[in-house]
């Protein structure tokens, strides 16, 4: 996971890109599996 964030007076905003790659043993139903995509987070401070 890699990303950037910015902090404001009221809280912070974070945007990241996540990636997961996995290889199963030969002969299994799924040999390779990849998940990836963006995430966005907001944290409020009071």
C-alpha positions as CSV (number, residue, x, y, z in Angstrom):
1,X,0.0,0.0,0.0
2,X,1.3,3.4,-0.9
3,X,-0.4,6.8,-0.6
4,X,-0.4,10.5,0.1
5,X,-2.3,12.5,2.7
6,X,-2.9,16.1,3.7
7,X,-3.8,17.5,7.1
8,X,-6.3,20.4,7.5
9,X,-7.4,22.2,10.7
10,X,-10.5,20.0,11.0
11,X,-8.8,16.6,10.2
12,X,-7.0,14.8,7.5
13,X,-7.6,13.2,4.1
14,X,-5.7,10.1,2.8
15,X,-5.6,8.6,-0.7
16,X,-3.8,5.3,-1.3
17,X,-3.4,2.5,-3.8
18,X,-3.4,-1.0,-2.5
19,X,-2.1,-4.2,-4.2
20,X,-2.1,-7.8,-3.2
21,X,-0.5,-10.6,-5.3
22,X,-0.6,-14.2,-4.4
23,X,0.5,-17.5,-6.1
24,X,-1.0,-20.8,-5.1
25,X,0.7,-24.2,-5.5
26,X,0.6,-25.8,-8.9
27,X,-2.5,-28.0,-9.4
28,X,-4.8,-25.9,-7.3
29,X,-8.0,-24.4,-8.7
30,X,-6.5,-20.8,-8.7
31,X,-2.8,-20.4,-9.5
32,X,-2.5,-16.6,-9.3
33,X,-4.7,-14.0,-7.6
34,X,-4.3,-10.2,-7.7
35,X,-6.3,-7.5,-6.0
36,X,-5.7,-3.8,-6.4
37,X,-7.5,-0.6,-6.3
38,X,-7.8,2.8,-4.7
39,X,-8.8,3.7,-1.1
40,X,-9.8,7.1,0.3
41,X,-9.9,7.9,4.0
42,X,-11.0,10.9,6.1
43,X,-10.3,11.4,9.8
44,X,-12.1,14.2,11.7
45,X,-10.5,15.8,14.7
46,X,-12.5,17.7,17.5
